[in-house]
Amino acid sequence: MLGDLSERDRAILALETAWPRHSGAKEEVIRTQLGMSAARYYQLLGRLIESEAALEYDPMLVRRLRRIRDARSFQRAARTPGFVG
């Protein structure tokens, strides 16, 4: 439900939604608009896309971000010696 997301959570999702339309360094936008480091932003984003509240708020974005995360995780695991996929 919308009430389960904080203003910061909604701002993070809004930035992810709008980012392809912006140019420049994403890290600088994160710092100026949200007042946090890029590392903290990505930590919060990772937790956020696991929440049902975020999925209800913007299902297309959250599913897309989950797919990207899962694909990257699979690629990293495939490069690991001894990995059997």
Secondary structure as a PSIPRED ss2 file (coil, helix, strand):
# PSIPRED VFORMAT (PSIPRED V4.0)

   1 M C   1.000  0.000  0.000
   2 L H   0.000  1.000  0.000
   3 G H   0.000  1.000  0.000
   4 D H   0.000  1.000  0.000
   5 L C   1.000  0.000  0.000
   6 S C   1.000  0.000  0.000
   7 E H   0.000  1.000  0.000
   8 R H   0.000  1.000  0.000
   9 D H   0.000  1.000  0.000
  10 R H   0.000  1.000  0.000
  11 A H   0.000  1.000  0.000
  12 I H   0.000  1.000  0.000
  13 L H   0.000  1.000  0.000
  14 A H   0.000  1.000  0.000
  15 L H   0.000  1.000  0.000
  16 E H   0.000  1.000  0.000
  17 T H   0.000  1.000  0.000
  18 A H   0.000  1.000  0.000
  19 W H   0.000  1.000  0.000
  20 P H   0.000  1.000  0.000
  21 R H   0.000  1.000  0.000
  22 H C   1.000  0.000  0.000
  23 S C   1.000  0.000  0.000
  24 G C   1.000  0.000  0.000
  25 A C   1.000  0.000  0.000
  26 K H   0.000  1.000  0.000
  27 E H   0.000  1.000  0.000
  28 E H   0.000  1.000  0.000
  29 V H   0.000  1.000  0.000
  30 I H   0.000  1.000  0.000
  31 R H   0.000  1.000  0.000
  32 T H   0.000  1.000  0.000
  33 Q H   0.000  1.000  0.000
  34 L H   0.000  1.000  0.000
  35 G C   1.000  0.000  0.000
  36 M C   1.000  0.000  0.000
  37 S C   1.000  0.000  0.000
  38 A H   0.000  1.000  0.000
  39 A H   0.000  1.000  0.000
  40 R H   0.000  1.000  0.000
  41 Y H   0.000  1.000  0.000
  42 Y H   0.000  1.000  0.000
  43 Q H   0.000  1.000  0.000
  44 L H   0.000  1.000  0.000
  45 L H   0.000  1.000  0.000
  46 G H   0.000  1.000  0.000
  47 R H   0.000  1.000  0.000
  48 L H   0.000  1.000  0.000
  49 I C   1.000  0.000  0.000
  50 E C   1.000  0.000  0.000
  51 S C   1.000  0.000  0.000
  52 E H   0.000  1.000  0.000
  53 A H   0.000  1.000  0.000
  54 A H   0.000  1.000  0.000
  55 L H   0.000  1.000  0.000
  56 E H   0.000  1.000  0.000
  57 Y H   0.000  1.000  0.000
  58 D C   1.000  0.000  0.000
  59 P H   0.000  1.000  0.000
  60 M H   0.000  1.000  0.000
  61 L H   0.000  1.000  0.000
  62 V H   0.000  1.000  0.000
  63 R H   0.000  1.000  0.000
  64 R H   0.000  1.000  0.000
  65 L H   0.000  1.000  0.000
  66 R H   0.000  1.000  0.000
  67 R H   0.000  1.000  0.000
  68 I H   0.000  1.000  0.000
  69 R H   0.000  1.000  0.000
  70 D H   0.000  1.000  0.000
  71 A H   0.000  1.000  0.000
  72 R H   0.000  1.000  0.000
  73 S H   0.000  1.000  0.000
  74 F H   0.000  1.000  0.000
  75 Q H   0.000  1.000  0.000
  76 R H   0.000  1.000  0.000
  77 A H   0.000  1.000  0.000
  78 A H   0.000  1.000  0.000
  79 R H   0.000  1.000  0.000
  80 T C   1.000  0.000  0.000
  81 P C   1.000  0.000  0.000
  82 G C   1.000  0.000  0.000
  83 F C   1.000  0.000  0.000
  84 V C   1.000  0.000  0.000
  85 G C   1.000  0.000  0.000
